[in-house]
Amino acid sequence: MAKHKHRSGFASILGRPNAGKSTLLNAFLGSKLAITASKPQTTRTAVQGVLTADNAQIVFIDTPGIHKSDSMINKRMMETVRGATKDRDVLLFLADASVPFGAEDAQAIDLVKKAEAPVLLVLNKIDRLERKDDLLKRLEEYRGAHDFAEFIPISAIQGEGLDVLKKAVIDRLPVGPAFYPADYITDQPERFLAGELIREKILNETRQEVPHAVAVLIEKWEDTAPEGARTKNKMIRISATVYVERDGQKAIIIGAGGTVLKKIGTEARLDIEQLLARKVFLELFVKVRANWREDPGFLNEIDWRSMAGM
């Protein structure tokens, strides 16, 4: 029996905010790599996740939701999205099947119409549909908007349809060796991932305008294990600053008597410990930095690429 040729390549996950892109990436990898929340623009940068199978390696790129660029940070996010449509082997356009097709969906699809790579329509959240007819209706709506290479219904949160989607991606990858070792998962530095986990807890604990005005910067990362020593029982000490734009937002995050900040810190620490497989001492501070979303220098500071050499 002939042995199947190994395939490897790059697949970007695109779509509007809250379509479930990060949930899909985490489901494929079987681990929490990208943060998730019910707030728009949870993902602010491209997050790479590598899925290694027996016959293939898929380098997924999770992207920010396609949205209107009305600030400097939003413009940078959309630059990231546009970049993710280029030099890819396949594009996954993720859409919320439980929401009727509208003008914003059509505008989002415009972004992938000029892409050279095949575009798969991935209709997510089918677990929320009450009738199968609703899925057929949604398929027809999207079919009329673009000539997608394939239509695949899934539920990322329940894992339904993921095997079909994975095969559809692999079938479109070029034949070639793996780009990364089998145990390689992401190019994101641990500092950035820890900061994102803190930001996720803030998103889940706050409302209204606060989530969009929050940035997290890891100020100190101290590994208490001496070089060459066994690290299993050694602690990592992390100090992080949560930046907001107004005093009122700072008060919301801290909460009465510091209760909200304490809850955020506890939940984030547990997730960071799971990520690092180490004990963590986490210290959080909250500071006001007006209009940071329009500050190029600060946006560079919180960019994960600036942390890669730390």
Backbone bond lengths (Angstrom), bond angles and torsions (degrees), N, CA, C in turn:
res aa  C-N    CA-C-N  psi(-1)  N-CA   C-N-CA  omega(-1)  CA-C   N-CA-C  phi
1 M - - - 1.472 - - 1.530 109.51 -
2 A 1.344 116.22 128.42 1.461 120.55 -175.39 1.519 111.06 -67.94
3 K 1.304 115.38 140.52 1.456 120.96 179.35 1.533 109.61 -83.20
4 H 1.346 116.78 133.60 1.463 120.64 -179.77 1.520 110.09 -67.47
5 K 1.320 116.41 140.59 1.456 120.84 178.43 1.529 109.79 -72.94
6 H 1.316 114.25 143.70 1.460 119.99 -179.87 1.515 110.18 -76.03
7 R 1.335 116.04 137.91 1.455 121.61 179.16 1.522 110.42 -119.65
8 S 1.308 116.37 149.53 1.465 120.17 177.03 1.521 109.35 -153.85
9 G 1.336 115.49 146.44 1.449 118.77 -179.88 1.509 112.79 177.12
10 F 1.337 115.22 -172.25 1.457 122.14 -172.43 1.526 111.31 -115.03
11 A 1.334 115.41 135.82 1.463 121.81 -179.20 1.522 109.50 -133.45
12 S 1.315 116.89 118.15 1.468 120.94 178.30 1.522 110.35 -91.78
13 I 1.334 115.23 140.37 1.465 122.06 176.70 1.521 107.56 -104.11
14 L 1.338 116.06 115.03 1.455 122.31 -175.07 1.524 110.30 -121.45
15 G 1.327 116.09 163.51 1.460 119.76 177.16 1.511 111.32 154.33
16 R 1.321 115.59 174.96 1.451 120.89 178.80 1.536 110.63 -73.26
17 P 1.342 117.55 164.55 1.470 120.25 177.38 1.530 111.58 -56.72
18 N 1.315 115.61 143.75 1.470 123.34 176.31 1.528 114.27 68.25
19 A 1.334 116.60 20.78 1.468 118.87 176.21 1.524 111.51 -79.01
20 G 1.352 116.63 -17.55 1.464 120.69 179.40 1.509 113.43 103.34
21 K 1.330 117.55 24.53 1.466 121.61 -176.83 1.529 111.91 -62.59
22 S 1.320 116.98 -47.53 1.467 120.45 -179.12 1.527 111.56 -68.49
23 T 1.321 116.61 -36.23 1.462 120.69 176.15 1.523 110.17 -61.78
24 L 1.334 116.84 -39.77 1.466 121.05 178.23 1.525 110.68 -64.84
25 L 1.325 117.49 -45.45 1.464 120.31 178.97 1.522 110.69 -58.93
26 N 1.329 116.95 -47.49 1.468 120.74 179.48 1.521 111.52 -61.42
27 A 1.330 116.78 -38.35 1.468 120.58 -179.62 1.524 110.82 -65.95
28 F 1.307 117.42 -40.66 1.457 120.96 178.19 1.527 111.68 -64.03
29 L 1.326 116.19 -40.63 1.462 120.62 -175.35 1.523 112.72 -83.94
30 G 1.344 116.48 -17.06 1.456 119.29 -178.53 1.512 112.76 70.71
31 S 1.331 117.08 19.53 1.464 121.56 178.73 1.522 108.90 -153.25
32 K 1.335 116.04 161.50 1.460 120.77 -177.59 1.519 109.48 -87.43
33 L 1.309 115.11 100.96 1.453 120.82 179.24 1.524 110.66 -106.64
34 A 1.328 116.16 -46.08 1.456 120.95 179.05 1.523 109.70 -102.56
35 I 1.336 116.74 138.01 1.461 119.62 -178.92 1.517 109.78 -74.35
36 T 1.324 115.74 153.10 1.461 121.43 -179.95 1.525 109.41 -131.76
37 A 1.327 115.39 146.22 1.457 121.64 176.27 1.512 107.74 -162.18
38 S 1.322 115.94 163.76 1.468 120.26 -178.85 1.514 111.83 -85.48
39 K 1.333 117.35 14.57 1.454 122.08 -179.56 1.526 109.98 -101.70
40 P 1.339 117.66 143.40 1.463 120.38 175.23 1.530 110.90 -62.47
41 Q 1.328 115.89 153.15 1.462 122.78 175.14 1.525 112.29 60.42
42 T 1.330 116.24 34.96 1.465 119.33 175.06 1.525 110.13 -63.45
43 T 1.340 115.99 -45.63 1.466 121.13 177.28 1.518 108.76 -85.14
44 R 1.337 116.41 125.43 1.459 120.59 -176.53 1.519 113.53 -111.45
45 T 1.323 117.52 -8.52 1.458 120.56 -178.16 1.516 109.04 -146.36
46 A 1.310 116.43 170.51 1.464 120.02 177.32 1.521 109.36 -74.64
47 V 1.317 116.18 129.70 1.463 121.84 179.36 1.529 108.16 -116.85
48 Q 1.308 115.45 120.46 1.463 120.31 -178.68 1.524 110.97 -91.05
49 G 1.327 115.47 132.58 1.458 121.05 176.01 1.511 109.27 -134.28
50 V 1.328 117.19 129.57 1.463 121.41 -174.08 1.522 110.59 -107.55
51 L 1.328 115.05 122.47 1.462 121.86 177.01 1.523 108.54 -105.87
52 T 1.331 116.56 117.76 1.458 121.72 -179.60 1.524 109.85 -108.87
53 A 1.322 116.38 120.87 1.456 123.17 177.15 1.521 109.12 -115.42
54 D 1.321 116.79 177.39 1.466 120.37 -178.69 1.522 111.84 -62.61
55 N 1.316 116.40 -37.65 1.459 120.15 -173.20 1.524 114.17 -111.00
56 A 1.346 116.60 3.53 1.462 117.94 -175.78 1.522 111.66 -163.98
57 Q 1.326 114.03 163.21 1.466 121.17 170.53 1.526 107.99 -135.19
58 I 1.330 114.82 121.56 1.466 121.04 179.56 1.525 108.62 -107.55
59 V 1.316 116.22 124.25 1.460 120.93 174.26 1.527 106.90 -98.41
60 F 1.342 116.07 100.58 1.453 121.49 179.55 1.529 109.96 -82.89
61 I 1.320 116.12 144.51 1.461 121.45 172.72 1.520 107.91 -124.02
62 D 1.338 115.38 109.37 1.461 121.32 174.93 1.523 107.92 -80.70
63 T 1.316 117.85 140.62 1.459 121.64 -173.97 1.524 111.71 -128.45
64 P 1.338 117.18 161.42 1.468 119.86 173.55 1.523 110.22 -63.22
65 G 1.334 116.16 156.96 1.457 120.41 177.70 1.517 111.58 -66.34
66 I 1.326 116.60 143.52 1.460 121.86 178.73 1.522 108.47 -71.99
67 H 1.328 115.97 120.73 1.459 120.81 -173.54 1.522 110.38 -151.67
68 K 1.318 115.81 174.82 1.459 121.56 179.02 1.525 110.23 -74.99
69 S 1.328 116.48 133.58 1.472 121.41 -178.29 1.523 109.85 -89.11
70 D 1.342 116.64 98.46 1.458 119.65 -177.92 1.528 113.05 -116.53
71 S 1.339 117.41 10.17 1.462 121.47 176.01 1.521 107.69 -152.61
72 M 1.325 116.88 169.06 1.458 119.89 -178.41 1.524 111.75 -62.80
73 I 1.333 117.23 -41.36 1.464 119.15 179.82 1.532 110.55 -66.11
74 N 1.342 117.64 -37.34 1.455 120.48 177.54 1.523 111.61 -66.64
75 K 1.329 116.21 -37.64 1.467 119.84 177.70 1.523 110.48 -64.84
76 R 1.314 116.89 -39.53 1.477 119.77 177.19 1.521 110.98 -65.44
77 M 1.324 115.64 -38.53 1.459 119.62 178.61 1.526 110.84 -62.55
78 M 1.326 116.81 -42.60 1.453 120.34 -179.58 1.538 111.64 -71.06
79 E 1.322 117.46 -29.97 1.465 120.02 172.71 1.534 109.85 -62.18
80 T 1.337 115.25 -38.82 1.463 120.45 177.23 1.523 110.81 -62.89
81 V 1.329 115.82 -43.08 1.471 119.99 -179.88 1.526 110.64 -63.30
82 R 1.320 116.75 -46.65 1.470 119.71 -179.20 1.528 110.80 -62.62
83 G 1.332 116.26 -39.24 1.453 119.70 178.04 1.517 112.37 -62.84
84 A 1.332 116.03 -30.73 1.464 120.94 -178.11 1.525 112.92 -75.08
85 T 1.333 117.67 -8.48 1.466 120.20 176.89 1.527 111.80 -89.91
86 K 1.327 115.96 -8.40 1.468 120.14 -175.53 1.526 111.55 -102.82
87 D 1.314 115.54 146.94 1.465 122.45 176.14 1.529 112.12 54.69
88 R 1.316 116.10 41.99 1.462 121.72 176.56 1.521 109.05 -116.72
89 D 1.307 116.29 155.73 1.460 120.79 179.78 1.522 112.23 -87.25
90 V 1.321 115.98 -28.29 1.462 121.25 178.42 1.521 108.64 -157.12
91 L 1.332 115.98 146.30 1.459 121.65 177.58 1.524 109.05 -116.26
92 L 1.320 116.20 136.79 1.459 121.86 175.56 1.517 107.65 -107.58
93 F 1.331 116.55 110.83 1.464 119.42 176.10 1.516 107.51 -94.25
94 L 1.336 114.83 108.15 1.459 121.28 -175.63 1.524 110.10 -92.06
95 A 1.325 115.82 131.76 1.464 120.83 179.68 1.522 109.75 -133.63
96 D 1.309 115.60 149.66 1.460 122.30 178.78 1.528 108.77 -82.76
97 A 1.328 116.17 108.60 1.464 121.00 -176.64 1.522 112.70 -68.66
98 S 1.328 117.28 -17.43 1.467 120.14 -177.07 1.517 112.62 -86.87
99 V 1.342 116.91 -1.76 1.462 121.58 -178.20 1.527 109.29 -115.09
100 P 1.336 118.66 132.21 1.472 120.77 179.07 1.519 112.18 -58.78
101 F 1.314 116.30 146.39 1.457 122.66 177.74 1.524 109.42 -65.75
102 G 1.348 115.83 134.86 1.460 120.13 -178.51 1.514 112.89 -139.93
103 A 1.324 115.36 -174.07 1.466 121.35 -176.49 1.528 111.61 -62.02
104 E 1.343 117.30 -38.16 1.464 119.91 -179.41 1.525 111.19 -67.07
105 D 1.328 117.01 -31.93 1.466 120.18 175.87 1.527 110.01 -66.72
106 A 1.306 116.54 -42.93 1.460 120.85 178.64 1.527 110.93 -61.96
107 Q 1.345 116.38 -40.88 1.467 120.45 178.24 1.522 111.28 -64.83
108 A 1.338 116.47 -37.96 1.462 120.20 178.70 1.522 110.82 -66.17
109 I 1.329 116.67 -38.99 1.464 120.69 179.17 1.522 111.11 -64.75
110 D 1.336 117.37 -32.13 1.467 120.65 178.51 1.521 111.50 -54.57
111 L 1.333 116.73 -30.43 1.454 120.97 -177.42 1.525 112.66 -66.61
112 V 1.334 117.64 -26.80 1.468 119.92 -176.96 1.527 112.78 -103.11
113 K 1.325 117.27 -2.78 1.468 119.50 -175.68 1.528 113.12 -64.44
114 K 1.330 116.67 -30.97 1.461 119.90 -178.64 1.525 112.66 -92.26
115 A 1.330 117.15 1.45 1.461 120.50 -178.16 1.528 110.93 -67.23
116 E 1.316 115.81 140.45 1.457 120.52 179.08 1.520 111.81 -79.81
117 A 1.323 117.23 -26.78 1.459 121.61 -178.61 1.528 110.04 -76.70
118 P 1.345 117.72 152.18 1.464 120.00 174.62 1.525 110.47 -63.66
119 V 1.330 116.66 142.86 1.462 121.97 -178.33 1.524 109.04 -113.82
120 L 1.323 116.28 120.93 1.451 122.06 176.64 1.526 108.96 -95.15
121 L 1.309 117.28 130.89 1.458 120.17 173.08 1.523 107.91 -86.75
122 V 1.328 115.52 118.92 1.463 121.14 179.84 1.519 107.55 -111.52
123 L 1.321 116.37 106.28 1.459 121.18 179.83 1.520 108.93 -88.30
124 N 1.311 115.38 106.40 1.467 122.55 -174.29 1.536 110.73 -94.03
125 K 1.313 114.85 167.25 1.470 124.08 176.02 1.534 112.30 66.37
126 I 1.333 116.71 35.12 1.460 119.33 178.47 1.531 111.12 -67.98
127 D 1.336 116.71 -16.19 1.468 120.32 176.62 1.527 111.52 -66.70
128 R 1.326 116.98 -17.00 1.463 120.89 -179.76 1.533 112.65 -89.88
129 L 1.323 117.38 -6.98 1.455 120.74 -177.99 1.521 110.28 -80.64
130 E 1.314 115.95 132.98 1.462 120.56 179.88 1.522 111.89 -83.98
131 R 1.348 116.50 -29.26 1.465 120.39 -178.21 1.522 110.65 -132.11
132 K 1.332 116.76 144.83 1.466 121.26 177.67 1.526 111.03 -64.40
133 D 1.315 116.16 -28.52 1.463 119.83 179.00 1.525 111.70 -60.30
134 D 1.340 115.68 -30.67 1.463 119.66 179.41 1.522 110.99 -64.93
135 L 1.336 116.81 -37.10 1.462 120.90 178.70 1.529 110.46 -67.34
136 L 1.317 117.41 -43.02 1.465 121.49 178.56 1.535 110.88 -62.21
137 K 1.325 115.15 -39.43 1.463 119.76 177.88 1.522 110.87 -63.36
138 R 1.335 115.11 -43.69 1.463 119.40 -180.00 1.529 111.05 -64.23
139 L 1.326 116.70 -40.26 1.466 120.90 178.06 1.523 111.05 -58.84
140 E 1.316 116.37 -44.02 1.459 120.82 -179.33 1.532 111.38 -65.61
141 E 1.342 116.17 -37.73 1.461 120.07 178.93 1.531 110.93 -62.14
142 Y 1.322 116.37 -46.31 1.463 120.28 -178.71 1.530 111.37 -73.85
143 R 1.331 116.38 -33.22 1.458 120.11 177.94 1.536 110.57 -61.54
144 G 1.317 115.93 -34.36 1.455 119.79 179.32 1.516 113.49 -74.98
145 A 1.347 116.97 -15.06 1.466 120.78 -176.93 1.522 113.25 -92.73
146 H 1.346 116.77 -24.91 1.468 119.36 -176.84 1.524 109.84 -164.02
147 D 1.304 115.46 152.47 1.465 121.39 177.80 1.536 109.03 -87.11
148 F 1.329 116.42 79.27 1.462 121.20 -179.78 1.533 110.09 -70.61
149 A 1.324 115.54 148.98 1.461 120.57 -179.18 1.521 111.88 -69.65
150 E 1.337 116.29 -29.98 1.462 120.75 -179.89 1.524 108.61 -163.13
151 F 1.333 116.06 154.37 1.466 122.07 178.54 1.526 107.89 -117.41
152 I 1.342 116.56 122.17 1.465 120.11 -175.56 1.533 109.78 -131.21
153 P 1.338 118.33 113.21 1.471 121.27 176.19 1.525 110.49 -83.12
154 I 1.336 116.72 137.45 1.459 121.12 -179.39 1.527 110.65 -145.04
155 S 1.317 114.68 167.36 1.460 122.10 164.07 1.528 105.81 -128.96
156 A 1.320 116.60 100.82 1.467 120.48 -176.61 1.521 111.37 -61.81
157 I 1.336 116.62 -37.85 1.460 119.98 -175.61 1.528 111.70 -71.32
158 Q 1.350 116.95 -26.74 1.463 120.86 178.97 1.525 113.03 -103.13
159 G 1.331 116.85 -6.37 1.462 120.69 178.61 1.519 114.40 80.80
160 E 1.303 117.44 8.09 1.468 120.93 -177.32 1.531 110.70 -77.37
161 G 1.328 116.37 130.26 1.461 121.66 176.67 1.520 115.05 83.87
162 L 1.328 117.85 -0.79 1.468 119.83 -175.97 1.520 112.54 -68.36
163 D 1.342 117.57 -35.28 1.466 120.20 178.38 1.525 110.96 -64.10
164 V 1.319 115.92 -40.43 1.466 120.44 178.17 1.524 109.96 -64.37
165 L 1.330 115.90 -43.39 1.466 120.72 -179.99 1.524 110.79 -65.21
166 K 1.318 117.04 -43.66 1.466 120.17 179.89 1.529 111.03 -59.95
167 K 1.322 117.06 -43.64 1.469 120.84 179.05 1.521 110.94 -63.73
168 A 1.343 116.69 -39.98 1.458 120.53 179.66 1.529 111.06 -62.75
169 V 1.328 116.68 -36.86 1.465 121.09 177.99 1.528 109.98 -70.13
170 I 1.337 117.09 -50.38 1.468 121.61 -177.07 1.529 110.79 -59.13
171 D 1.324 116.60 -40.43 1.471 120.30 -179.11 1.519 112.57 -60.40
172 R 1.327 116.72 -22.11 1.465 120.80 -177.37 1.531 113.07 -101.59
173 L 1.315 117.54 1.91 1.462 121.22 178.63 1.528 110.33 -85.94
174 P 1.319 117.48 148.70 1.467 119.84 176.74 1.523 111.70 -71.34
175 V 1.305 115.78 153.61 1.465 121.35 175.38 1.529 108.54 -69.84
176 G 1.324 115.81 132.46 1.459 119.37 179.86 1.515 111.60 172.12
177 P 1.328 117.69 168.07 1.467 121.72 -179.89 1.518 111.71 -74.92
178 A 1.321 115.90 166.99 1.461 121.38 177.88 1.528 110.41 -66.04
179 F 1.322 116.29 145.85 1.461 121.40 176.86 1.528 111.70 -80.83
180 Y 1.343 116.45 -29.61 1.452 121.42 -172.61 1.521 110.36 -131.59
181 P 1.341 116.94 159.80 1.474 120.50 174.75 1.529 110.69 -60.13
182 A 1.313 116.08 158.55 1.470 121.35 -175.08 1.524 112.82 -61.57
183 D 1.345 118.49 -28.42 1.463 121.13 -177.49 1.537 112.59 -93.70
184 Y 1.319 117.24 5.83 1.473 121.32 179.87 1.520 108.85 -82.17
185 I 1.338 117.34 131.93 1.464 121.01 -177.07 1.524 112.40 -116.50
186 T 1.338 118.00 -41.57 1.464 119.10 -173.99 1.524 111.82 -154.03
187 D 1.336 114.53 160.72 1.464 120.77 175.04 1.522 111.58 -96.63
188 Q 1.325 116.81 1.50 1.464 120.29 -177.82 1.528 110.90 -76.50
189 P 1.342 118.84 129.13 1.468 120.71 177.33 1.533 111.42 -64.05
190 E 1.313 116.71 151.36 1.462 120.68 179.52 1.522 111.53 -59.38
191 R 1.328 117.37 -35.26 1.470 120.86 178.09 1.533 111.04 -58.18
192 F 1.330 115.36 -45.75 1.455 119.73 -178.89 1.524 110.67 -65.59
193 L 1.329 117.01 -44.00 1.456 120.78 -179.43 1.528 110.89 -61.95
194 A 1.335 116.98 -39.91 1.461 120.52 178.16 1.530 110.61 -63.79
195 G 1.329 116.75 -43.34 1.457 120.47 178.27 1.518 112.02 -62.78
196 E 1.320 116.59 -37.65 1.460 120.61 178.46 1.525 111.52 -66.61
197 L 1.320 117.01 -37.56 1.469 120.06 178.20 1.527 110.63 -64.91
198 I 1.323 116.54 -37.33 1.470 119.90 175.70 1.520 109.96 -64.51
199 R 1.332 116.21 -44.42 1.468 120.23 -179.40 1.528 110.92 -63.77
200 E 1.323 117.21 -36.41 1.460 120.49 178.07 1.520 111.45 -59.41
201 K 1.336 116.64 -43.58 1.468 119.49 -179.58 1.527 111.11 -65.15
202 I 1.333 116.33 -35.24 1.468 119.93 177.21 1.520 109.96 -65.63
203 L 1.326 116.74 -43.44 1.471 120.68 179.35 1.522 111.11 -59.09
204 N 1.330 115.74 -38.91 1.460 119.98 -177.18 1.528 113.02 -78.31
205 E 1.321 117.36 -17.05 1.467 120.81 -177.00 1.526 113.25 -103.24
206 T 1.322 117.77 -10.69 1.463 119.92 -175.07 1.523 111.24 -120.81
207 R 1.336 114.94 167.77 1.456 120.11 -175.54 1.529 110.28 -132.74
208 Q 1.325 113.87 -179.82 1.456 123.73 173.61 1.525 112.04 55.12
209 E 1.336 117.22 -127.45 1.463 119.52 -171.57 1.519 113.40 -84.58
210 V 1.312 118.47 -8.30 1.469 120.64 -172.66 1.523 113.36 -61.23
211 P 1.339 120.52 -47.43 1.466 119.76 -175.50 1.524 114.82 -54.11
212 H 1.343 116.98 -41.91 1.465 119.74 -177.89 1.526 112.02 -70.40
213 A 1.317 117.42 -21.60 1.462 121.51 -175.23 1.527 112.18 -95.98
214 V 1.337 117.89 9.83 1.465 121.65 -174.47 1.528 111.42 -105.40
215 A 1.317 115.16 133.38 1.464 122.07 170.47 1.521 107.58 -133.32
216 V 1.323 116.86 149.13 1.455 121.36 -179.89 1.527 108.90 -124.36
217 L 1.318 115.46 129.32 1.461 121.32 179.20 1.520 109.50 -124.41
218 I 1.327 116.62 123.33 1.462 121.06 176.73 1.526 108.19 -77.00
219 E 1.321 116.77 114.65 1.470 121.88 -176.53 1.528 112.07 -89.12
220 K 1.350 116.08 -34.48 1.470 119.27 -177.62 1.520 109.74 -142.24
221 W 1.338 115.53 137.28 1.470 122.26 179.27 1.527 106.32 -137.08
222 E 1.303 115.97 100.89 1.467 120.24 -173.91 1.525 110.26 -115.36
223 D 1.323 115.38 115.39 1.465 121.51 177.33 1.523 107.88 -90.34
224 T 1.322 116.25 117.21 1.466 120.02 -175.08 1.524 112.75 -81.46
225 A 1.329 117.61 -4.48 1.471 120.21 -179.82 1.519 109.84 -85.79
226 P 1.332 118.75 126.08 1.464 121.02 176.39 1.524 110.48 -61.97
227 E 1.310 115.85 151.82 1.467 120.10 -179.80 1.527 110.62 -58.52
228 G 1.309 115.71 130.24 1.461 120.73 179.33 1.517 113.56 88.87
229 A 1.336 117.28 -10.41 1.466 119.84 -178.26 1.527 110.11 -84.13
230 R 1.330 116.67 159.64 1.457 120.85 174.41 1.524 108.71 -66.97
231 T 1.333 116.56 131.51 1.468 119.90 -171.64 1.517 114.00 -102.45
232 K 1.332 117.94 -5.23 1.464 120.50 -171.11 1.521 112.61 -54.34
233 N 1.324 117.52 -43.41 1.459 120.80 -175.21 1.533 113.10 -101.74
234 K 1.308 116.74 8.64 1.454 120.50 179.47 1.527 110.36 -91.84
235 M 1.315 115.74 152.97 1.458 121.56 -173.92 1.520 111.75 -102.39
236 I 1.340 115.59 147.27 1.457 121.76 170.71 1.529 107.68 -106.48
237 R 1.318 116.07 127.45 1.462 121.82 -179.66 1.531 108.19 -100.65
238 I 1.315 116.16 122.54 1.461 121.83 -176.45 1.520 109.69 -122.99
239 S 1.319 115.26 130.00 1.469 120.85 171.46 1.521 107.78 -115.45
240 A 1.310 116.34 127.77 1.463 120.75 -177.86 1.520 109.85 -131.16
241 T 1.324 115.48 144.36 1.454 121.15 176.63 1.520 109.41 -110.95
242 V 1.317 115.58 129.05 1.461 122.10 175.18 1.524 107.14 -95.84
243 Y 1.327 116.01 119.24 1.468 120.44 -179.54 1.526 110.31 -101.26
244 V 1.325 115.32 135.28 1.464 122.23 173.78 1.520 107.60 -129.42
245 E 1.331 116.32 175.10 1.458 119.25 -174.59 1.530 114.25 -102.01
246 R 1.361 116.73 -16.34 1.462 118.86 -177.99 1.526 111.00 -140.35
247 D 1.329 115.44 158.05 1.461 121.17 179.75 1.522 111.67 -61.45
248 G 1.325 116.49 -37.63 1.459 120.01 -179.97 1.523 112.14 -62.26
249 Q 1.320 116.63 -37.44 1.466 120.86 177.77 1.533 110.62 -67.89
250 K 1.319 115.49 -37.55 1.467 119.92 176.85 1.521 110.63 -61.28
251 A 1.313 116.27 -43.33 1.465 120.89 -179.70 1.529 111.22 -63.25
252 I 1.329 117.26 -38.12 1.469 121.01 179.68 1.523 110.61 -64.58
253 I 1.322 117.05 -43.93 1.464 120.96 -177.50 1.526 111.38 -68.81
254 I 1.324 116.97 -37.34 1.470 119.68 179.42 1.526 110.32 -73.01
255 G 1.322 117.02 -42.80 1.462 121.26 179.42 1.520 112.34 76.15
256 A 1.313 115.62 169.54 1.462 120.69 -179.51 1.526 110.25 -63.10
257 G 1.337 114.94 122.01 1.462 119.13 179.79 1.518 113.79 64.54
258 G 1.338 117.10 18.30 1.474 120.48 178.50 1.513 114.06 78.54
259 T 1.339 117.84 14.07 1.472 120.82 -173.96 1.523 113.03 -66.49
260 V 1.327 117.12 -40.58 1.471 119.84 -177.88 1.524 110.58 -68.54
261 L 1.318 116.45 -44.81 1.470 120.02 -179.92 1.526 110.96 -63.37
262 K 1.328 116.30 -37.54 1.462 120.10 178.41 1.533 110.98 -63.37
263 K 1.329 116.42 -41.91 1.467 120.61 178.83 1.522 110.83 -65.66
264 I 1.331 115.84 -42.42 1.465 120.53 177.92 1.527 109.92 -59.54
265 G 1.333 116.24 -46.43 1.458 121.03 -178.70 1.517 112.91 -63.42
266 T 1.324 117.09 -42.48 1.468 121.18 -179.57 1.523 111.22 -63.93
267 E 1.333 116.46 -47.48 1.462 120.33 -178.60 1.528 111.52 -66.57
268 A 1.327 116.63 -39.67 1.461 120.10 178.77 1.523 111.03 -66.26
269 R 1.333 116.14 -42.10 1.472 119.76 -179.92 1.520 111.42 -59.35
270 L 1.315 117.13 -42.45 1.470 120.28 -179.66 1.523 110.99 -62.55
271 D 1.324 117.17 -41.56 1.465 120.38 178.73 1.530 111.58 -68.58
272 I 1.326 116.57 -38.87 1.464 120.05 179.56 1.529 109.99 -66.63
273 E 1.328 116.83 -39.08 1.466 119.92 177.06 1.521 110.99 -61.74
274 Q 1.324 116.50 -38.89 1.465 119.96 177.82 1.527 110.53 -67.37
275 L 1.325 116.79 -38.80 1.459 121.71 178.68 1.522 111.69 -63.39
276 L 1.330 116.15 -44.69 1.466 121.39 -173.55 1.524 113.29 -92.33
277 A 1.338 116.92 -12.53 1.470 121.82 -174.06 1.527 110.05 55.25
278 R 1.331 115.23 40.72 1.465 122.18 -179.18 1.517 108.89 -143.96
279 K 1.326 116.82 158.40 1.453 121.23 170.30 1.525 108.66 -72.92
280 V 1.326 115.23 142.87 1.460 120.05 -176.34 1.522 109.97 -131.06
281 F 1.327 115.65 135.16 1.459 121.46 168.20 1.519 105.89 -105.45
282 L 1.340 116.93 116.64 1.453 121.26 -174.87 1.516 110.68 -114.63
283 E 1.305 116.06 127.45 1.459 123.24 179.51 1.527 108.54 -119.77
284 L 1.333 116.40 125.67 1.468 120.94 -177.16 1.526 111.34 -115.55
285 F 1.323 115.06 139.52 1.459 122.12 173.92 1.526 107.61 -126.72
286 V 1.332 116.71 152.48 1.460 121.31 178.18 1.521 108.76 -122.91
287 K 1.335 116.58 126.51 1.452 121.49 -179.29 1.524 110.64 -131.63
288 V 1.319 115.47 151.04 1.463 121.69 176.75 1.522 108.92 -94.75
289 R 1.324 115.52 127.82 1.464 121.97 174.55 1.527 106.79 -134.82
290 A 1.303 115.94 97.69 1.463 121.11 -173.35 1.529 111.80 -60.01
291 N 1.326 115.10 136.02 1.469 122.09 173.84 1.525 114.09 56.42
292 W 1.329 117.39 34.30 1.474 118.78 -179.26 1.523 112.12 -62.78
293 R 1.348 116.87 -24.91 1.463 119.78 -179.04 1.525 113.15 -68.00
294 E 1.354 115.99 -13.32 1.460 120.98 178.65 1.526 111.43 -109.61
295 D 1.330 117.38 11.46 1.472 122.65 -175.67 1.529 109.58 -103.42
296 P 1.339 118.93 105.05 1.469 121.21 -177.35 1.531 113.26 -58.79
297 G 1.330 116.56 -39.79 1.456 119.89 -179.60 1.517 112.21 -63.24
298 F 1.332 116.78 -43.36 1.464 120.06 179.91 1.521 110.66 -69.79
299 L 1.320 117.64 -38.33 1.466 120.22 177.65 1.521 110.91 -61.21
300 N 1.323 116.53 -34.02 1.476 119.65 175.54 1.523 110.97 -67.49
301 E 1.327 116.40 -36.44 1.475 120.32 -179.89 1.519 112.32 -62.91
302 I 1.333 116.98 -39.26 1.464 119.69 -176.16 1.526 112.27 -90.33
303 D 1.324 116.94 -0.53 1.473 121.17 176.16 1.527 108.65 -72.09
304 W 1.334 117.45 132.70 1.466 120.51 -176.18 1.523 112.33 -61.33
305 R 1.336 117.07 -26.80 1.472 119.57 -179.15 1.514 112.04 -64.06
306 S 1.365 116.49 -27.43 1.465 119.84 178.48 1.526 111.71 -74.93
307 M 1.341 117.30 -13.07 1.461 121.50 -179.37 1.521 112.52 -98.56
308 A 1.338 117.73 -7.68 1.454 121.36 -170.75 1.527 112.69 -62.10
309 G 1.339 117.17 -31.17 1.465 118.61 -177.63 1.505 114.59 -94.72
310 M 1.341 117.15 4.75 1.475 120.28 -176.04 1.527 111.44 -80.08
